[in-house]
Amino acid sequence: MEEASARLLKLVEGHRLTPAQRRIAHCLVRRAADAPFLSSVELAELAGVSQPSVTRFAVALGFDGYPALRRALREEASPGVAEPVGSAVHPYQQAVLAEIEHLRVLAAQLADPGPVERAGRLLAASRPLPVLGLRAAAAQARGFGYFAAKVHPDVRVLDEGGSVLLDRIEAAAAAGATALLCFALPRHPRETAEALAVARTAGLGVVTVADSAFAPVAEPDDVVLAAPVGTALSFDTPAGPMMLGRVLLEAMCDALPGAQARLEEFDARAAERGVFLG
């Protein structure tokens, strides 16, 4: 599955897609195993777009139409690729197994560490560092901010919407921030897009950890790091984005002079105060 997803990501990479086309691309990546077998009608229904949008998507990628795109996907598929089965296991187990596959996709992407390392350098250089995450993504932003504050001198977690959020972004830029980290997860609140627009206008570089490289809040000049989100349960399971956030945190630590010394100092103070039981 990870190889099929990687092939699909490579296929659409570098193309400027409309929001509807990004939804189609996102759907294909998430359904990488059975993508070569989907009809244009089925794909349109899964992506929530019209059938002509599927045709225009294929043409945008350089194909004569959707049948040509599907033939290409079938030709590139590894021998023996079949549609996911999974009916022999409990749905809870299936959800966990699907999440394991998502992590395999992420591992394959990280064979090229360049994008994450670049993002880590951008975040390390920003003083202060605003970290944005609204609604479902708020927990990711708070988790990143908690650990980042141990090594970065000024981390500002932005996890509540409203007009005050925009004020805080502008204040961070005025204080010297050069970059903003955003966690963007489905269903992508409108406020997230509005906040990122303010950040870009203020001159901040945007690094986004999202469920897809085609997330609707992303812009071409952003650094977008993508990891699939599980949808097998009633509520999405963002194990992939959480892991990617920790990898990004590691890259930021690597780019921060004195990060290890700050960690050791924190551990020493915590031991003196008896902060932890173990």
C-alpha positions, 0 to 999 in steps of 0.5 A, a space after each residue: 500500500 505504501 508503494 502505491 501511495 508513493 506512486 500516486 503522490 509522485 504522479 500528482 507532484 508539481 501540478 497546480 490543482 483546483 480544490 476539487 482536483 485536490 479532493 480527487 488526488 487526496 481520495 486516490 492517495 487514501 484509496 491507493 490499493 484499489 485506485 486502479 479499479 475505480 470507475 470515474 463515477 465511483 471516484 467522483 462519488 468517493 471524492 464528493 465531486 462531479 464526474 466531469 471534475 474527474 476527467 478534468 483532473 486526469 487532463 490536468 495530470 497530462 492524460 487524455 482522460 480518466 481511462 488513460 489515467 486508470 490504465 497508467 495506474 494499473 500498469 504501474 501497480 505491482 503484480 498481485 495487487 488486490 483490493 483490501 480484504 479485512 473482513 476476517 478481522 474485527 473492525 477495531 482490529 482493522 482500524 489499527 491495521 489501517 493505521 499501521 499501513 498509514 505509518 508505513 506510507 509515512 516511513 516511505 516518504 521519510 526516505 527523503 528527509 529533505 522537506 522535514 529538515 528544511 521545515 525544522 530549520 525554518 521553525 528553529 530560526 523563528 523567534 517567537 514560534 507560533 504553533 497553530 491548531 484548531 478544533 481536531 488539530 488543537 491537541 497536535 498543536 498543544 503536544 508539539 508546543 509542550 515539547 518544543 518549549 523545552 528547547 525553543 526559547 519562545 513557543 506560542 500555541 494558538 489553539 483557539 479561533 476568533 478575532 483574537 487569534 488573528 491578533 496573536 498571529 500579527 503580534 508574533 510577526 511584530 515580535 520577530 517571528 519568521 515562520 508559523 507551524 500549522 497542524 491542519 486536519 479534517 474537516 479543515 476549519 475555515 478559521 484555519 485558512 483565514 489565520 494562515 492568510 493573515 500569517 502569509 500577509 504578515 510575511 511568515 513562512 508557513 509549515 503545515 503538517 496535514 493529512 494530505 499534500 492537497 489539504 485545502 488550507 495549503 498554498 504552493 509556497 508553503 512547506 507541506 508535510 503530509 501523513 494519512 489520517 485514519 477514517 475507519 472509526 467514527 472519529 478520525 485517527 491522526 496517528 500519522 500526523 502526530 508521528 510526523 509532528 514528532 519527527 519535525 520536532 526532532 528536526 527542529 532540535 537538530 537545527 537549534 544550537 544548544 537544544 541538548 543542553 536545554 533538555 539536560 538543564 530541564 531534566 536537572 531542575 525537574 529532578 530537584 523539584 521531584 516533578 516526576 514519579 519515575 
